[in-house]
Amino acid sequence: MRNKYSNQVHKKATNLSLNSELLAEAKRLNINLSATMEKALEKEVKHRLKAEWLEQNAQAINACNELVEKQGLFSDSYRVF
């Protein structure tokens, strides 16, 4: 996954509530919590943006698919497979 967000942007401190046992194990393993959270948050944001886009464009996607089902693709006559 390509990093869409700049690494040059100012970081903002925030508070999180985490499972204390999980946090202790992460600290024991020297896991960088900020970097791990950023990666997980970026992945979740990307997932939700995709779902949002699909929902917003569902009508157009369905219309396009129906048109292709009824009329085929303009390139169908040129296919060799």
N, C-alpha and C positions, 0 to 999 in steps of 0.2 A: 504494500500500500504506500503510495507516494504521499509525502507530508504536504498537505494543502495549506497548513497554517505556518506562518513565519516563526522562526526561532528567535528573531530579533525583537519581537513584541515584548513589552514590559510584562513581567509575571505578577500575578495578583495573589496575595495570600488569602486562604480560605479555610474554613473549619469543616472537617468531615467527622462523621461518627462511623467507626469501624469496629468489627469484631475484635475484641482485645486479644484473644488467642492468635488470631490470624495476623494481627499487627505485630505481636511479639515474635512470631515465627518469621515474618518478613524482615524485621529488624535484625534478627539473628542471622539471617541469610544475606544481610547487607543489600537488600532490595531498595533501590531508589524509588521511594513512594511517589514523588512528584512526577518523575519520568514515566513510571508505570501507569499512574492515573491519567496523565496526558494522553498516552497511547490508547488506553481503554476508552477514554472520553472521546477522542477523535474517531475511533472505530464506531462507537455508538452514535455519534452525531452523523457520520457518513451514512450509516444504516437508516437512521430516521429521516435524513434528507432524501434518500432514495425512495423510501416508502411514501413520503410526502409528495414527491414529484410524480410518482406513479399514480397516486390517488388524484392529484390535480389534473393529470393528463389522461386518465382512464377513458374518458369519453372519446377523445381524439384517437387514442390507440385502438379502441374497439371499432371506431368508424373506419380506420385505415385497414384493419384486419378484415372487416366485412367486405370492403371494396376489393381487396386482394382475393378473397374467397369467391366473390361473384365474377370478377373480371380477370383474375390472374395478374401476373406481373407483366409490365411492358416488355420485358426481356425474355419472356417464356419462349417465343419463337426462335430465339438465338441460342438457346441452351443445347449443349451437346451431351448432356448426361441425363 
